[in-house]
Amino acid sequence: MSGGSYGYLLWKDPSDWVSGPPPEAQQMADRLAALGYHDAAVAMNGLIIEARVCRARLEAYIYRLSEVMKAVEWLDSGDYGPGDLADAVAKFRDAQP
């Protein structure tokens, strides 16, 4: 019997993980734990957590920059003027921690 029981996780592109860890990842972590390979199971769970954290960070960046991105897009399409972009960047800067 050949592989594939876990969706060939090792060949997944990192971008596939950022959209949310594949469900097979947790299944593999659980299987490793059941087989007694707890250190590898912990590492696999760490990978799953990192993927979720990465997604959350990306979502936060997109949210923080959304008005700036919109202003650049609309400036370059002729729907906004330079002042609109300047306003969006000023609001972005004011919101920085």
Secondary structure, DSSP 8 states (H G I E B T S, - for coil): --S-TTTTGGG--HHHHHT---HHHHHHHHHHHHTT-HHHHHHHHHHHHHHHHHHHHHHHHHHHHHHHHHHHHHHHHTSS-HHHHHHHHHHHHHT--
